[in-house]
């Protein structure tokens, strides 16, 4: 990360949050506790093997799809004791904390800032130009290595949903849906999703 990028993303806070000077002076790999001390920012900051990964705030289209998808998944998830979360800190390994767009989990401690991957049943990423390679390669590897059974990728431009199932440590494409077809899920929740319903109007 370049110094100017750090200055732009860092918040000059008091208390436990990192100040810009501490971020700039940080030369060692980031630990989980140091990552949490950064505090809230308008950018999405993730921790990948001790390095910070920064992406801009999501677009309205991205958020619209995320909200619609969360709404579609919530009722069937809660009916079987699962929970849907948007943009949570998910620990998938030592000093590895991605922030999936959506996650379905078993019961968690809602007061803890980090959720462990062991309780995750599905994670979902909505692709954008700034993160598509990360979502398709790096995060897919991390989520698979952490043993999360299902991975859903959403391509917002085409409203295409690609559901992957963990098989022998790797994700294999299990089902695909685009406008005109339906995504019928039976695990981890039973739900049918029409990709067209996820798109913003217009």
N, C-alpha and C positions, 0 to 999 in steps of 0.2 A: 504494500500500500504506500502510495506516495504521500509525503508530508502534507501537501495541499488538500488531499482527499481526507486525511485525518482531521485537519483543522475544520473542514467543512462539516464532517459528520459528528464531531465530538461536541458534547454539551458541557459547558463550564458550570458544573454543579458543585455543591458542597456535600458534606456527609460522605457516603460510601462511593459515590459515583466518581469515575475517572475524570480528571481535568485534561484539557488539550495538551498541556506540557507532559503529563504522565503518559499519554498515548504516544506522543512523538518520541519520547525517550525510551519507550519500551522496545528493547532489542531481542529479548529472549522469547521463546515460544509462550503463547498465552495459556494460562491455566484456566480451569473452569471458574474458580473464584474470582480471578481477575476479569474474566469475560463478564461475569454477572455484575461486577462493580462498575462497568461502563454505564449502566442504567438505561433508561428509555431514550430512544432516538427516533427521528422521523424516517431514517433509513433502516433497512433490515440488515442486522449484523449477525452473522453466524460464525461458529468456531469449527474450523476444519483442521484437525491435527496440529493444533497450536497456532494456527494462522487465522486472522480475521478475514471473512468474506463479506463484502458490502455490496448491496444492491439498492437501487432507488426504491422509493415508495411505490406500491402497485398502482396501476392505472384503474380508472373507474370500471372498465370492462372486466378486468381481472377480479376486482372486488365484487362486481355484480354476479359473475359466475360463481365465485366462492360462496357468496351468501345464498344463492339459489341452490347450490349443491348441498350446502350445510343444512338448509331447510328440508330438502328431499331426504336426507339421510337421518335426521334427528329422530323423528318419530319411530321408524323401524329399529333404530339402534337402542333407544331408551326402552322400547318394548321388551328387549331381551337383556337389559341391564348394562348396555354399553353407552358410551358418551361420545359426542362429536365436538371437536375443538377446532378453532381457527387460530393458526399462527402461534403455536406453543413451542417453547424450548424443549427439544426432544434429545435426550442423551442416548447416542447410539454407540458410544465407545469412550475411551479415555480422551478427554479434550476434543471431543467431537459432538457438537451441538448444532445440528441444522434446525431450521424453523419451517416445517412443512406447512403448506397452505391449509390443509385439513388433516386431521387425524381422528381415527376412531379407536377408543381405548376402553379397557375395563375401568373399574373404580380407581381414582387417583386421589391424592391429597391436593385439594384445590387451592391450598395456601402455599404450596411449594412452587418455586420459580421454574423448576426443571422437572420434566416427566421422563421416566426411564422407558427405553424402548421395549422392555420386557412386557409392558402392559398394552402396547400398541397392536392393534389387529389389522389396521389399514392406514396407509398414509397416502396423501394426494398432493400432487404438485400441478399448478396451472402454469404452463409455459409462457415465457415472455422472451423477447430478443436478448435481454441481458442475462438470462439464466438458463436457457434451453439446454446448452451443453452440460451445465452442472447438474440439472435435473435428470437428464437422460443417461449420464455416465457416472459422475461422482456420487451424487446422492443415491442413485439406484444401487450402486455398489455398497455404500454405507448401510442403507436400509436392509439390503439382502444379508449383509454380514451380521447385522444385529438380529436377524431372524424374524423380521416383520412379515407376516404371511401374505399380505396383499399390498400392491402398489398401483395407484391410479394416476395416469398422466392425462392431462386435458390440454388440447391444442385449441386455444380460444378463437383463432382466425377461422378455423374450419368447424368448430364445435365438435371435434372428434374426441371420443373418450377411449382410452386404451387401458384395459385392466390387466395387470400382471399378477401371476401367482408364483409364490416361492416354491421352487422345485430343486431339491438337492443343492441348496445354497445359492441358486441363481433365479432371477425372475424370467418367466416365460410368459409371452402374451397369451392371455386366456380368453379374452373377448374384446371386441371393438365395436363401437357404434358411432354413427354420424347422423346429421339430420336426415330423416327418412327411415332410420332404423332405431331400435331401442336397445339400451343396455340392461340386460336382465341379470341381476346379481342374486346369488343365494347365500354367499358368505362374504364378509363376516355378518352382513345383514341381508335380509330378503327385501329387495326393492327393484322397481323398474324405472329407469330414468330415460326420458326423451331429451336428447341433446339440444333440440330446438328450444326447449323450455328454459335452458340456461342462458341463452343469448339475450343481450339487452335489446330493447325495442328499436325499430328503425332499420 
